[in-house]
Amino acid sequence: FSSDGRWLIAGANDARVRLCEVATAKKLAEFDGHDAEVAEVAFTPNSRRVFSSAADGQSYLWELRPTGLTKNSPDALWEALRSEDAESAYRAIWALAENPASSAQFLQAAIAPAKAPGPAHQRKLIAELNSEDFRVRDLAQQELAKLADLAAFAIEEALKKPPTLEVKRRLEKLQSALQSDPTPAKLREIRAIQALELAAAPETIAVLRHWAMGAAGADLSRNAQAALERIQGRAK
């Protein structure tokens, strides 16, 4: 796995090396050059290259940057970051990483730091899951679903002592949704952070710091902070 856990490199007995995206389980790139079964693979610390060694001792250092990157508009790259086409998103990540100054400016304007709702509001929504009015219960569940990871801690705490079986069922459904495959919006956040970390330029580091200062329980905040720590660790 890459240092951020987002990419997986694998070798096989067909002598090929494949790069996949963990979140979507889709292939991003394939490298063909070995004459024997691939025995070992590893990422460089900055995830820009991959080392592979075959059973016959032949070794390669592969560049992960795609060839033939074209200059696309920020709006086109923004759309590609949320795409189900993982290869298109992969190329968008690298295109953004290649232009740190403009990418940092664009992504900071496009993605705001996570802002958590107040604890009182979350408690109110969870309490409404036990309302006698079905419409109130349903609306509260929808609002909690919109909060996603921002309500994860409140949902976890409420599950420890749910007042009724229906509330327990609703809370478990919300928690299960948080653990499912990332939505297109979440994929976009994940890939945007990857692009900024790959660039590791002063401008992109500043955006990661900006996002890391958001709500403590949010995925965006935690992932940005983790990216900063990896960049700092490589600089030592």
C-alpha positions in Angstrom: 0.0 0.0 0.0 1.0 3.6 -0.5 1.8 5.6 2.6 -1.7 7.1 2.7 -3.3 3.6 2.1 -5.2 4.9 -1.0 -3.3 3.0 -3.6 -2.3 -0.7 -3.8 0.6 -2.1 -6.0 0.6 -5.8 -6.8 2.7 -8.2 -8.8 1.6 -11.5 -10.3 2.8 -14.6 -12.0 2.0 -13.0 -15.4 5.1 -10.7 -14.8 3.0 -7.6 -14.7 2.7 -4.9 -12.0 -0.7 -3.3 -11.4 -1.7 -0.2 -9.5 -5.2 -0.1 -8.1 -7.3 2.5 -6.1 -8.3 1.0 -2.8 -11.6 3.0 -2.4 -13.0 1.8 -5.7 -11.0 -1.5 -6.2 -10.3 -0.4 -9.7 -7.1 -0.6 -11.8 -5.3 2.7 -12.3 -2.2 1.6 -14.3 -0.3 -1.4 -15.4 3.4 -1.9 -15.9 4.8 -4.5 -18.2 8.6 -5.3 -18.4 9.5 -8.2 -16.3 10.4 -11.6 -17.8 9.6 -13.6 -14.7 7.0 -13.7 -11.9 7.0 -10.5 -9.8 8.3 -11.4 -6.4 8.4 -8.0 -4.5 6.8 -4.6 -4.8 7.1 -1.4 -2.8 6.2 2.3 -3.0 8.8 5.0 -2.5 7.9 7.2 0.6 6.4 10.0 -1.5 4.2 7.5 -3.6 5.6 8.9 -6.8 7.4 5.7 -7.9 7.1 2.0 -7.4 9.9 -0.6 -7.1 9.4 -4.1 -8.4 11.6 -7.1 -8.4 11.1 -10.4 -10.2 12.1 -14.0 -9.4 15.0 -13.8 -11.8 16.4 -10.7 -10.0 15.4 -8.2 -12.6 14.2 -5.0 -10.9 12.5 -1.8 -12.1 11.7 1.6 -10.6 8.4 2.7 -12.2 7.2 6.3 -12.5 3.6 6.5 -11.5 3.0 9.9 -13.2 0.9 9.1 -16.3 2.4 10.0 -19.7 0.7 12.4 -22.0 -1.0 14.5 -19.3 -3.1 17.1 -21.0 -3.9 20.6 -19.7 -7.5 20.5 -18.6 -9.6 23.3 -17.1 -10.0 23.4 -13.3 -13.7 22.6 -13.8 -12.9 19.5 -15.8 -10.4 18.3 -13.2 -12.9 19.0 -10.5 -15.5 16.7 -12.2 -12.9 14.0 -12.8 -12.0 13.9 -9.1 -15.5 12.5 -8.3 -15.7 10.3 -11.4 -16.4 6.5 -11.2 -13.8 6.2 -13.9 -10.8 5.7 -11.6 -8.2 6.1 -14.4 -9.6 9.6 -15.3 -9.5 10.6 -11.6 -6.0 9.3 -11.3 -4.9 11.5 -14.2 -6.7 14.4 -12.7 -4.8 13.9 -9.4 -1.5 14.0 -11.2 -2.5 17.0 -13.3 -3.4 18.9 -10.1 -0.1 17.8 -8.5 1.9 19.1 -11.5 0.5 22.7 -11.0 0.7 23.3 -7.2 0.1 27.0 -7.2 -3.1 27.1 -9.3 -4.3 23.8 -7.8 -4.0 25.0 -4.3 -5.9 28.2 -5.0 -8.6 26.3 -6.8 -9.1 23.5 -4.3 -9.0 25.9 -1.3 -11.9 27.9 -2.8 -13.8 24.7 -3.8 -13.6 22.7 -0.6 -14.2 24.5 2.7 -12.9 23.1 6.0 -15.4 20.8 7.7 -17.8 22.6 10.1 -19.4 20.5 12.8 -22.9 21.2 14.0 -23.3 21.9 17.6 -23.6 19.0 20.0 -27.0 20.2 21.1 -28.3 20.0 17.5 -27.0 16.5 17.1 -28.6 15.4 20.4 -31.9 17.0 19.3 -31.8 15.0 16.0 -31.1 11.7 17.8 -33.8 12.4 20.3 -36.3 13.0 17.4 -35.5 9.5 16.2 -37.8 8.4 19.1 -40.6 10.9 18.3 -44.2 9.6 18.2 -44.5 11.3 14.8 -43.2 9.2 11.9 -42.4 12.2 9.8 -40.3 13.7 12.5 -38.4 10.5 13.0 -37.8 10.2 9.3 -36.7 13.8 8.8 -34.2 13.4 11.8 -32.7 10.4 10.2 -32.3 12.2 6.9 -30.6 15.1 8.6 -28.2 12.9 10.4 -27.4 11.1 7.2 -26.5 14.5 5.6 -24.1 15.2 8.5 -22.3 11.9 7.7 -19.0 11.6 9.5 -19.7 14.8 11.4 -22.3 12.9 13.4 -20.4 9.6 13.7 -19.4 10.1 17.4 -22.9 11.1 18.4 -24.4 8.1 16.7 -21.9 5.8 18.3 -22.6 7.2 21.7 -26.4 6.9 21.2 -26.1 3.3 20.1 -24.7 2.4 23.6 -28.2 2.9 25.1 -30.8 3.2 22.4 -34.3 3.9 24.0 -36.2 1.6 21.6 -35.5 -1.1 19.0 -36.6 1.3 16.2 -34.1 3.9 17.3 -31.4 1.2 17.4 -32.3 0.1 13.9 -32.2 3.7 12.5 -28.9 4.4 14.2 -27.4 1.1 12.9 -28.5 2.0 9.4 -26.8 5.4 9.7 -23.6 3.8 11.0 -23.6 1.2 8.3 -23.9 4.0 5.6 -20.8 5.6 7.1 -18.8 2.4 6.7 -19.9 1.8 3.1 -18.1 2.7 0.0 -17.3 6.5 -0.2 -19.8 8.7 -2.0 -18.6 10.7 -5.1 -18.2 13.7 -2.8 -16.0 11.8 -0.4 -14.0 10.4 -3.3 -13.4 13.9 -4.5 -12.1 14.9 -1.0 -9.8 11.9 -0.8 -8.4 12.5 -4.3 -7.9 16.2 -3.7 -5.9 15.5 -0.6 -3.8 13.0 -2.6 -3.0 15.6 -5.2 -1.9 18.2 -2.7 0.2 15.6 -0.8 1.8 14.5 -4.1 2.8 18.1 -4.9 4.0 18.7 -1.3 4.7 22.3 -2.3 4.4 25.3 0.2 1.1 26.3 -1.4 -0.5 22.8 -1.2 0.8 22.3 2.3 -0.9 25.5 3.3 -4.3 24.2 2.0 -3.8 21.0 3.9 -3.2 23.0 7.1 -6.4 25.0 6.3 -8.5 21.9 6.0 -6.9 20.2 9.0 -8.2 23.1 11.2 -11.8 22.0 10.5 -14.1 20.0 12.7 -12.0 17.5 14.6 -14.2 14.5 13.8 -14.5 15.1 10.1 -12.8 12.9 7.6 -11.5 15.9 5.7 -9.8 17.3 8.8 -8.3 13.9 9.8 -7.1 13.0 6.3 -5.6 16.5 5.8 -3.8 16.3 9.1 -2.5 12.8 8.3 -1.2 14.0 4.9 0.7 16.9 6.7 2.3 14.4 9.1 3.5 12.2 6.3 5.0 15.2 4.4 6.7 16.3 7.6 8.0 12.8 8.3 9.6 12.6 4.8 11.3 15.9 5.3 13.2 14.8 8.4 
